[in-house]
Amino acid sequence: MKILILGAGKMGTFLTDCLCIKHEVALFDTNPSRLRFVFNTQRFTQLEEIKAFEPEICINAVTLKYTISAFESVLPFLPKNCILSDIASVKTGLQEFYQHTGMRYVSTHPMFGPTFANLSDLSTQSAIIIAESDHLGKAFFKDFYGSLQLNIFEYTFDEHDETIAYSLSIPFVSSLVFAAVMKHQEAPGTTFKKHLNVARGLLSEDDYLLSEILFNPHTANQIEAIKSQMTELQNIVEQKNLVRMQQFLTKVRTNIE
């Protein structure tokens, strides 16, 4: 299959490396320096090159802020039968955009990133495929994600964003609160250093990406749940109530089993 990938960032180059062995792949980025280290792949910096390539599927891997605008810039250069695809972590507005184009599409979300994941072993990681997607597009990504040994789930657009509010917003908020109250430690403990590494990894991500994930319509409810549990824990600590503390810890251990 002829595959065009938009954006030579972390995920764009990762997808290129994975797909270029079995497929004819082209990677497009307006910054030529970002295309230096890809192999077995055509490197495009001009939109006219896309038209000549005639891709069968266009995978948009640009920063979330520019996902729709990137699609809009390349649409005039894509064949009408080309399948549009995104890997956005927040799907707000994408379903409406796809329907407006009248083109086939497949929307997915690989639930990992190069910052934390062990890219040589993704068997513990997951990927979501949006149920409303074109059946051929879904078949392609089921085969591709299956080859990476990812655990594959199928959700609707709405179910996806609700899931992301839980699986990403909660750890994001927790890490941001930890970093917000943190101060320099001369002799940090092991747990502190682990939390610090997570916070640093999170804050190395694009600000717009972090904002969009946290602005998910379902995030506010998750923050309320965090606040409720923090209030309960604060009351237990202030009262030095050992019985309630044991009950709280039992509940938490049950949650993570």
Backbone bond lengths (Angstrom), bond angles and torsions (degrees), N, CA, C in turn:
res aa  C-N    CA-C-N  psi(-1)  N-CA   C-N-CA  omega(-1)  CA-C   N-CA-C  phi
1 M - - - 1.458 - - 1.528 109.97 -
2 K 1.326 116.64 144.30 1.463 121.58 177.30 1.523 108.56 -91.07
3 I 1.333 115.64 116.37 1.463 121.79 -172.36 1.520 110.35 -119.24
4 L 1.307 116.00 128.43 1.461 122.24 173.54 1.521 108.42 -105.37
5 I 1.323 116.62 129.76 1.463 121.82 177.08 1.519 108.27 -115.11
6 L 1.312 115.98 127.37 1.463 121.49 179.33 1.522 109.78 -97.04
7 G 1.330 117.03 122.63 1.456 121.56 175.84 1.509 113.26 98.77
8 A 1.341 116.33 115.48 1.466 121.55 -179.38 1.522 110.86 -97.75
9 G 1.337 116.23 44.84 1.457 120.86 173.96 1.520 110.24 -84.59
10 K 1.334 116.36 -160.63 1.458 120.73 -176.84 1.524 112.03 -60.60
11 M 1.333 116.49 -50.45 1.460 119.26 -177.81 1.522 111.87 -74.82
12 G 1.328 116.79 -34.96 1.455 119.82 178.92 1.514 112.19 -61.38
13 T 1.320 116.77 -45.70 1.470 120.04 179.52 1.527 111.16 -71.80
14 F 1.329 117.14 -33.30 1.470 119.97 176.52 1.521 110.38 -63.19
15 L 1.321 116.73 -46.78 1.465 120.00 178.53 1.523 111.37 -63.06
16 T 1.318 115.53 -38.98 1.465 119.80 178.08 1.519 111.09 -60.34
17 D 1.330 116.61 -47.88 1.463 121.08 -179.91 1.531 111.38 -59.78
18 C 1.333 116.12 -39.08 1.468 120.06 -177.40 1.524 112.82 -73.75
19 L 1.330 116.69 -35.15 1.463 120.98 -172.10 1.528 114.26 -92.30
20 C 1.333 117.43 -22.15 1.465 119.47 -170.36 1.521 113.86 -73.02
21 I 1.325 117.25 -10.92 1.463 119.64 179.37 1.521 111.23 -75.36
22 K 1.339 116.22 -41.38 1.467 120.84 -175.57 1.523 113.82 -103.88
23 H 1.333 117.47 -8.87 1.458 120.43 -174.73 1.531 110.35 -132.66
24 E 1.318 114.83 163.84 1.463 120.94 173.83 1.529 107.14 -88.92
25 V 1.329 116.44 111.08 1.459 121.23 -170.23 1.523 110.85 -117.47
26 A 1.327 114.70 140.83 1.466 121.84 171.42 1.522 107.97 -125.68
27 L 1.318 116.13 137.97 1.463 121.92 179.68 1.524 108.73 -114.67
28 F 1.328 115.84 124.78 1.470 121.06 -177.85 1.517 110.49 -109.36
29 D 1.325 115.82 129.63 1.460 121.80 173.03 1.525 107.66 -154.26
30 T 1.312 116.83 139.23 1.461 119.91 -178.54 1.517 112.33 -74.52
31 N 1.334 117.06 -11.66 1.467 121.45 178.20 1.531 109.12 -103.15
32 P 1.323 118.98 104.69 1.471 121.30 -175.60 1.522 113.59 -59.43
33 S 1.321 118.04 -30.99 1.466 120.52 -177.48 1.523 112.18 -64.38
34 R 1.329 117.23 -22.89 1.464 120.28 -179.49 1.528 112.06 -80.04
35 L 1.323 116.41 -8.01 1.462 121.19 -178.30 1.528 112.46 -100.59
36 R 1.316 116.92 6.27 1.471 120.48 -170.76 1.516 114.21 -64.56
37 F 1.329 118.31 -35.08 1.459 119.56 -167.11 1.528 114.52 -108.00
38 V 1.324 118.34 10.12 1.468 119.55 176.29 1.523 109.39 -80.84
39 F 1.326 116.46 152.88 1.461 120.33 -178.57 1.523 109.59 -130.32
40 N 1.327 115.17 158.37 1.463 122.53 178.63 1.528 111.37 50.85
41 T 1.314 116.09 35.90 1.466 122.50 -173.54 1.522 110.02 -143.38
42 Q 1.325 116.28 139.43 1.459 119.60 172.63 1.525 109.58 -76.82
43 R 1.319 116.29 140.58 1.464 121.09 -176.62 1.521 109.46 -112.27
44 F 1.320 115.69 118.44 1.458 121.18 -177.82 1.526 110.82 -114.01
45 T 1.329 114.61 137.75 1.463 120.30 172.70 1.521 111.76 -125.52
46 Q 1.337 116.53 -5.97 1.459 121.91 -179.47 1.530 109.66 -120.85
47 L 1.320 116.18 140.12 1.462 120.71 -177.70 1.531 112.25 -62.58
48 E 1.322 117.07 -31.69 1.461 120.83 -179.52 1.526 111.39 -61.77
49 E 1.332 117.14 -29.52 1.463 120.52 179.33 1.532 110.69 -66.12
50 I 1.325 116.13 -31.39 1.464 120.63 178.89 1.523 110.56 -64.67
51 K 1.328 116.42 -41.81 1.459 120.94 -178.74 1.526 110.68 -61.33
52 A 1.308 117.29 -41.89 1.458 121.11 179.93 1.534 111.87 -69.26
53 F 1.314 116.71 -29.33 1.472 121.59 -178.51 1.525 112.12 -72.42
54 E 1.332 117.56 -32.62 1.460 124.01 -179.99 1.533 112.71 52.80
55 P 1.318 117.54 65.09 1.470 120.39 -177.55 1.526 112.32 -68.12
56 E 1.328 115.35 151.12 1.464 121.37 175.48 1.524 111.31 -91.18
57 I 1.327 115.96 -23.58 1.459 121.46 175.74 1.522 108.55 -144.24
58 C 1.326 116.59 139.73 1.468 122.30 179.95 1.519 107.73 -119.45
59 I 1.340 116.44 111.76 1.462 121.82 -178.47 1.529 108.92 -98.73
60 N 1.304 115.47 115.83 1.466 121.74 -177.05 1.526 109.24 -89.52
61 A 1.337 116.45 110.74 1.465 121.45 -178.41 1.531 111.63 -119.01
62 V 1.328 117.18 23.22 1.462 119.87 179.10 1.522 109.60 -76.36
63 T 1.323 116.74 170.31 1.453 122.16 177.03 1.525 110.18 -55.03
64 L 1.322 115.88 140.91 1.467 121.80 -174.77 1.523 112.75 -49.38
65 K 1.304 116.88 -37.98 1.469 121.68 -178.41 1.519 111.89 -57.74
66 Y 1.337 116.62 -30.67 1.463 120.85 -173.56 1.528 113.38 -110.71
67 T 1.330 117.87 12.37 1.464 120.27 -175.69 1.523 111.87 -56.95
68 I 1.321 117.44 -54.17 1.466 120.24 -176.67 1.526 111.21 -69.70
69 S 1.327 118.06 -41.10 1.474 119.69 -179.85 1.524 111.01 -65.05
70 A 1.327 118.00 -33.94 1.471 121.03 176.51 1.523 110.52 -65.23
71 F 1.321 116.29 -42.86 1.461 119.82 175.41 1.533 110.52 -59.10
72 E 1.317 116.26 -46.63 1.459 120.61 -176.79 1.529 111.68 -61.48
73 S 1.343 116.76 -33.52 1.465 119.59 -178.97 1.521 112.56 -72.91
74 V 1.335 117.60 -30.54 1.470 119.90 -176.47 1.527 113.50 -96.83
75 L 1.339 118.21 -16.60 1.465 120.70 -176.48 1.534 113.56 -51.43
76 P 1.346 118.86 -42.97 1.471 118.20 -179.17 1.532 113.71 -64.43
77 F 1.335 117.23 -14.30 1.454 121.10 -175.86 1.536 112.63 -107.03
78 L 1.336 116.12 4.92 1.459 120.49 -178.99 1.522 110.87 -102.33
79 P 1.332 118.00 144.93 1.462 120.30 172.83 1.531 109.86 -62.71
80 K 1.309 117.86 150.66 1.453 121.32 -178.12 1.531 112.44 -64.58
81 N 1.331 116.91 -25.01 1.462 119.65 -179.82 1.530 112.71 -90.18
82 C 1.322 117.18 4.46 1.467 121.17 179.10 1.537 108.97 -69.43
83 I 1.324 116.68 137.40 1.464 121.66 177.46 1.530 108.49 -88.34
84 L 1.316 116.68 123.99 1.460 121.37 176.08 1.523 109.06 -81.73
85 S 1.330 115.98 143.52 1.461 119.44 -178.25 1.517 110.19 -146.84
86 D 1.324 115.66 143.78 1.468 120.78 174.93 1.518 109.17 -132.70
87 I 1.333 115.39 161.03 1.464 121.25 175.32 1.525 109.67 -123.73
88 A 1.327 116.62 27.00 1.461 122.17 -173.29 1.527 111.82 -62.53
89 S 1.327 116.28 142.74 1.458 121.59 179.91 1.514 112.29 -81.95
90 V 1.326 117.80 -15.78 1.463 123.13 172.90 1.516 107.15 -129.36
91 K 1.328 117.55 127.89 1.462 121.75 -171.82 1.529 113.59 -98.66
92 T 1.311 117.73 7.14 1.459 121.22 -177.46 1.530 111.15 -54.89
93 G 1.327 116.44 123.67 1.459 122.10 176.85 1.505 115.13 86.92
94 L 1.319 118.16 -13.92 1.471 120.01 -175.26 1.527 112.37 -74.21
95 Q 1.326 117.98 -38.49 1.462 119.43 179.93 1.521 110.85 -61.05
96 E 1.325 116.26 -43.23 1.456 120.66 178.67 1.521 111.21 -64.63
97 F 1.333 115.93 -39.46 1.467 119.95 178.57 1.530 110.64 -62.45
98 Y 1.319 116.34 -48.53 1.460 120.23 -179.38 1.529 111.21 -59.54
99 Q 1.298 116.77 -44.62 1.460 120.16 -179.65 1.532 111.43 -62.81
100 H 1.320 116.08 -34.79 1.462 120.75 179.34 1.530 111.29 -66.97
101 T 1.334 117.74 -34.06 1.473 120.02 -178.86 1.523 111.92 -71.95
102 G 1.319 117.30 -28.64 1.457 120.78 -176.26 1.515 113.43 75.64
103 M 1.348 117.48 6.19 1.462 121.68 -179.13 1.526 110.51 -96.90
104 R 1.321 115.39 159.78 1.457 119.85 175.55 1.526 108.90 -67.96
105 Y 1.329 116.36 150.53 1.465 119.13 -179.43 1.520 110.23 -149.55
106 V 1.320 114.66 157.99 1.459 121.81 170.76 1.528 107.46 -141.14
107 S 1.308 115.06 122.36 1.461 121.25 -178.66 1.529 108.90 -108.88
108 T 1.328 117.04 128.58 1.466 121.37 179.73 1.525 109.40 -136.37
109 H 1.302 115.48 169.22 1.460 120.68 176.28 1.525 109.37 -145.12
110 P 1.336 118.30 101.21 1.466 120.38 171.73 1.525 108.51 -68.35
111 M 1.323 116.87 117.10 1.469 121.69 -171.54 1.523 112.25 -85.35
112 F 1.299 115.71 49.41 1.458 121.50 176.95 1.517 107.50 -155.84
113 G 1.306 116.21 165.65 1.453 120.53 177.13 1.509 110.59 -142.30
114 P 1.318 117.55 155.77 1.461 120.94 -179.84 1.528 113.86 -60.13
115 T 1.342 118.05 -18.07 1.460 120.35 -178.42 1.521 111.66 -64.50
116 F 1.358 116.78 -43.83 1.460 119.85 -174.05 1.525 114.00 -114.36
117 A 1.315 117.62 -31.58 1.468 120.23 -170.71 1.526 112.05 -71.88
118 N 1.327 115.13 148.94 1.455 122.06 170.56 1.518 107.06 -85.28
119 L 1.316 116.78 99.17 1.455 121.01 -171.82 1.533 113.20 -68.82
120 S 1.325 116.99 -13.74 1.463 119.80 177.46 1.525 111.59 -85.67
121 D 1.339 117.32 -10.93 1.460 121.64 177.46 1.524 108.69 -148.33
122 L 1.334 115.57 98.58 1.468 120.97 -176.88 1.526 111.92 -104.44
123 S 1.322 117.18 17.78 1.462 120.51 -175.13 1.529 113.03 -66.15
124 T 1.328 117.57 -18.91 1.470 120.19 177.99 1.526 111.82 -96.32
125 Q 1.328 117.12 0.43 1.461 121.77 -177.61 1.530 110.61 -99.77
126 S 1.327 115.32 167.65 1.467 120.47 -175.56 1.515 111.76 -128.85
127 A 1.325 115.03 164.03 1.460 121.92 173.57 1.522 108.30 -141.94
128 I 1.333 115.27 144.13 1.463 121.41 178.55 1.526 108.79 -110.74
129 I 1.332 116.01 134.88 1.457 122.22 173.46 1.523 107.05 -114.86
130 I 1.321 116.31 129.61 1.453 121.11 -176.57 1.530 111.00 -75.08
131 A 1.333 115.96 129.07 1.464 122.12 -172.23 1.525 113.40 -62.03
132 E 1.335 117.50 -32.75 1.450 120.37 -176.69 1.535 113.39 -74.30
133 S 1.319 117.57 -3.62 1.466 122.21 -175.34 1.524 112.57 -68.22
134 D 1.333 115.32 160.44 1.457 123.54 175.57 1.531 110.03 -59.10
135 H 1.340 117.63 139.21 1.458 120.68 -173.75 1.528 112.45 -65.30
136 L 1.334 117.74 -34.69 1.469 119.40 177.61 1.524 111.10 -69.22
137 G 1.338 115.57 -38.09 1.459 119.48 176.92 1.512 111.30 -64.79
138 K 1.337 116.62 -40.95 1.461 119.96 178.02 1.527 110.71 -63.84
139 A 1.317 116.67 -40.21 1.466 120.32 179.70 1.523 110.84 -62.86
140 F 1.341 116.37 -40.08 1.460 120.09 179.07 1.527 111.05 -61.35
141 F 1.333 116.68 -47.21 1.461 119.13 -176.02 1.526 112.35 -75.43
142 K 1.334 117.61 -29.00 1.459 118.66 174.48 1.523 109.81 -63.30
143 D 1.324 115.80 -40.77 1.470 120.23 178.01 1.524 110.72 -67.61
144 F 1.339 116.68 -44.45 1.463 120.67 -177.82 1.525 111.26 -66.84
145 Y 1.330 117.29 -51.65 1.462 119.94 -179.45 1.525 111.12 -65.24
146 G 1.338 116.21 -33.22 1.456 119.24 175.61 1.520 112.17 -62.90
147 S 1.341 116.39 -36.57 1.466 120.49 179.00 1.522 111.94 -66.86
148 L 1.344 116.19 -22.64 1.465 120.98 176.86 1.521 111.79 -90.33
149 Q 1.339 116.10 1.55 1.473 123.71 -179.71 1.525 112.42 65.26
150 L 1.335 116.43 25.80 1.456 120.12 176.19 1.521 110.44 -75.18
151 N 1.313 116.51 150.95 1.458 122.20 172.50 1.527 107.38 -84.40
152 I 1.328 116.80 120.47 1.461 121.88 -170.20 1.534 110.97 -104.21
153 F 1.328 115.19 132.73 1.463 121.62 178.23 1.526 108.68 -128.69
154 E 1.319 116.18 149.16 1.457 120.87 179.70 1.528 109.38 -117.23
155 Y 1.336 115.88 118.83 1.458 122.03 179.51 1.525 109.25 -127.96
156 T 1.327 115.37 157.42 1.458 119.45 170.62 1.530 108.66 -74.15
157 F 1.335 116.23 170.52 1.458 119.56 176.51 1.526 111.12 -54.98
158 D 1.334 116.79 -47.79 1.468 120.57 -178.00 1.523 111.78 -66.27
159 E 1.327 116.67 -42.17 1.468 119.81 178.95 1.525 110.91 -63.09
160 H 1.325 116.33 -36.34 1.459 120.16 178.31 1.521 111.30 -60.41
161 D 1.321 117.09 -51.27 1.463 119.84 -176.24 1.525 111.50 -66.33
162 E 1.333 117.13 -32.57 1.459 119.89 175.97 1.527 110.66 -67.13
163 T 1.321 116.31 -40.93 1.465 121.03 178.25 1.522 111.39 -64.28
164 I 1.332 116.13 -42.35 1.463 120.78 -178.84 1.521 110.75 -64.82
165 A 1.340 116.36 -36.17 1.464 119.35 178.11 1.515 110.50 -59.59
166 Y 1.335 116.80 -32.30 1.464 120.56 179.26 1.528 111.64 -83.41
167 S 1.334 116.18 -50.50 1.466 119.58 -170.79 1.526 114.09 -78.66
168 L 1.343 117.46 -24.32 1.465 119.82 178.74 1.528 112.58 -109.37
169 S 1.314 117.34 -43.18 1.462 119.17 -174.83 1.522 112.59 -63.03
170 I 1.337 117.23 -41.81 1.467 119.64 -179.14 1.529 111.78 -61.55
171 P 1.345 119.59 -52.39 1.476 117.46 177.99 1.526 112.85 -66.50
172 F 1.338 117.81 -33.23 1.465 119.69 177.92 1.520 110.19 -62.76
173 V 1.325 116.89 -49.65 1.463 121.11 -179.27 1.527 110.52 -61.72
174 S 1.322 117.11 -44.21 1.462 120.92 -179.57 1.526 111.16 -60.61
175 S 1.335 116.35 -42.98 1.469 120.19 179.50 1.517 111.76 -67.67
176 L 1.326 117.01 -38.73 1.466 120.52 -179.84 1.526 110.83 -67.80
177 V 1.331 117.11 -39.17 1.468 119.71 177.57 1.522 110.35 -66.19
178 F 1.333 116.82 -41.64 1.470 120.68 176.25 1.524 110.21 -57.30
179 A 1.336 116.70 -48.01 1.465 120.42 -178.52 1.529 111.44 -67.08
180 A 1.334 117.10 -32.68 1.463 120.84 -177.07 1.527 112.19 -67.86
181 V 1.343 117.93 -30.58 1.469 120.75 -178.44 1.527 111.92 -102.87
182 M 1.321 117.12 1.72 1.460 121.32 -175.03 1.523 111.79 -73.03
183 K 1.309 115.84 145.75 1.453 121.63 170.70 1.526 108.76 -133.61
184 H 1.303 116.53 161.24 1.462 121.67 -175.56 1.525 110.88 -59.51
185 Q 1.333 115.53 135.71 1.457 121.60 179.04 1.527 109.69 -116.57
186 E 1.324 116.52 125.88 1.464 120.15 177.62 1.533 110.83 -70.33
187 A 1.334 115.70 -36.82 1.464 119.93 -178.55 1.522 109.23 -131.75
188 P 1.344 118.22 73.43 1.471 120.66 -176.98 1.524 111.77 -69.03
189 G 1.325 115.65 143.26 1.457 121.00 176.70 1.517 111.05 -77.91
190 T 1.331 115.83 171.73 1.459 121.17 -178.17 1.519 111.90 -61.47
191 T 1.337 116.66 -45.82 1.467 120.26 -179.56 1.520 110.98 -62.75
192 F 1.337 116.50 -41.38 1.465 120.47 179.04 1.525 110.16 -60.27
193 K 1.333 117.06 -44.92 1.463 120.22 -178.41 1.524 111.68 -64.83
194 K 1.344 117.01 -36.17 1.462 119.50 177.45 1.531 110.85 -65.13
195 H 1.334 115.64 -43.29 1.464 119.27 178.31 1.527 110.29 -64.43
196 L 1.317 116.03 -38.18 1.465 120.51 -179.76 1.523 110.81 -63.88
197 N 1.322 117.24 -42.36 1.464 120.31 178.95 1.526 111.52 -63.77
198 V 1.339 116.44 -39.25 1.463 120.14 177.47 1.528 110.05 -63.82
199 A 1.338 116.45 -44.72 1.467 120.70 -179.23 1.524 111.02 -63.76
200 R 1.315 117.42 -41.46 1.469 120.59 178.80 1.525 110.80 -64.42
201 G 1.336 116.74 -41.60 1.463 119.86 177.81 1.512 111.43 -62.57
202 L 1.335 115.90 -42.68 1.462 120.33 179.15 1.528 111.09 -61.87
203 L 1.324 116.02 -45.54 1.459 120.50 -175.94 1.530 112.99 -76.02
204 S 1.327 117.21 -5.54 1.462 119.65 173.39 1.525 110.95 -82.13
205 E 1.349 116.47 -10.58 1.456 120.86 178.86 1.531 110.54 -76.24
206 D 1.319 114.83 163.32 1.456 121.86 179.89 1.528 110.92 -62.57
207 D 1.348 116.82 134.25 1.467 121.34 -178.66 1.518 112.11 -58.27
208 Y 1.329 116.62 -38.58 1.461 119.73 -178.63 1.525 110.60 -67.00
209 L 1.329 116.48 -39.25 1.460 120.37 177.53 1.523 110.72 -60.28
210 L 1.325 116.37 -47.82 1.460 120.70 179.23 1.523 110.78 -60.47
211 S 1.323 115.97 -42.85 1.463 120.44 -179.05 1.518 111.23 -64.05
212 E 1.335 117.07 -45.19 1.452 120.43 -177.10 1.532 111.71 -64.82
213 I 1.334 116.49 -38.57 1.457 119.65 177.58 1.526 110.16 -64.61
214 L 1.324 116.37 -42.40 1.464 120.00 -179.53 1.519 112.45 -74.39
215 F 1.331 117.70 -22.94 1.465 121.13 178.10 1.527 112.13 -85.69
216 N 1.325 116.89 1.74 1.453 121.71 173.92 1.538 108.13 -49.87
217 P 1.328 118.53 133.57 1.470 120.30 -177.21 1.529 114.54 -55.55
218 H 1.333 117.27 -22.70 1.461 120.72 -177.58 1.530 113.04 -90.91
219 T 1.339 118.31 -6.51 1.456 120.98 -173.90 1.523 112.68 -67.80
220 A 1.323 116.81 -38.29 1.471 119.70 -176.03 1.530 111.44 -56.64
221 N 1.335 117.11 -39.10 1.465 120.16 178.67 1.521 111.77 -64.10
222 Q 1.328 116.48 -36.54 1.461 120.06 178.82 1.530 110.80 -69.18
223 I 1.325 117.03 -36.91 1.462 120.29 177.25 1.525 110.07 -65.65
224 E 1.327 117.36 -38.16 1.464 120.76 176.69 1.526 110.95 -60.89
225 A 1.339 116.00 -39.21 1.466 119.94 178.44 1.530 110.76 -65.02
226 I 1.331 116.64 -40.14 1.467 120.54 177.33 1.522 110.23 -63.16
227 K 1.322 116.62 -45.92 1.464 121.30 -179.90 1.525 111.09 -60.16
228 S 1.323 116.77 -40.12 1.462 121.10 179.44 1.522 111.21 -62.16
229 Q 1.339 116.43 -45.35 1.459 120.04 179.60 1.528 111.66 -69.40
230 M 1.318 117.88 -34.69 1.464 121.44 177.07 1.529 110.67 -65.31
231 T 1.333 116.32 -40.15 1.464 120.56 177.96 1.521 110.86 -63.62
232 E 1.342 116.06 -43.52 1.468 119.79 177.99 1.517 111.15 -61.14
233 L 1.329 116.65 -45.79 1.465 120.54 -179.79 1.521 111.06 -64.67
234 Q 1.321 116.27 -40.47 1.462 119.68 178.85 1.535 110.71 -60.48
235 N 1.330 117.71 -43.65 1.464 121.32 178.96 1.526 111.35 -62.17
236 I 1.326 116.21 -41.58 1.463 120.20 179.01 1.524 110.75 -61.83
237 V 1.344 116.41 -44.46 1.466 121.37 -178.78 1.524 110.67 -66.11
238 E 1.333 116.45 -45.91 1.470 119.78 -178.86 1.529 111.68 -62.13
239 Q 1.334 116.55 -34.60 1.464 120.84 -178.76 1.532 112.40 -87.94
240 K 1.349 115.90 -8.49 1.459 121.59 -175.74 1.535 110.72 49.37
241 N 1.335 114.44 46.48 1.451 122.02 -175.97 1.533 109.52 -90.55
242 L 1.326 115.73 100.38 1.461 120.77 -174.73 1.530 111.94 -66.07
243 V 1.325 117.19 -38.65 1.467 120.35 -179.34 1.526 110.60 -63.30
244 R 1.321 116.97 -47.89 1.461 120.45 179.01 1.525 111.50 -65.43
245 M 1.336 116.61 -34.39 1.466 119.77 177.28 1.521 110.74 -63.62
246 Q 1.328 116.73 -43.21 1.459 119.98 178.61 1.527 110.82 -64.30
247 Q 1.329 116.76 -38.82 1.456 120.54 177.10 1.523 111.28 -64.16
248 F 1.323 115.77 -41.38 1.466 121.19 179.34 1.525 110.32 -63.68
249 L 1.331 116.87 -45.62 1.464 120.75 -179.38 1.526 111.29 -65.29
250 T 1.333 116.77 -37.16 1.462 120.58 176.92 1.524 110.43 -62.40
251 K 1.328 115.88 -43.14 1.465 120.21 178.50 1.521 110.91 -62.70
252 V 1.316 117.06 -43.01 1.466 121.06 -178.60 1.526 110.34 -65.80
253 R 1.333 117.00 -43.58 1.459 119.38 179.38 1.528 111.50 -62.70
254 T 1.329 115.93 -36.61 1.467 119.97 177.52 1.533 110.56 -64.77
255 N 1.324 116.06 -38.56 1.476 120.69 -179.66 1.526 111.77 -62.09
256 I 1.313 118.34 -37.06 1.463 120.44 -173.09 1.527 113.02 -95.43
257 E 1.322 117.47 -1.16 1.461 118.92 177.56 1.525 110.90 -70.53
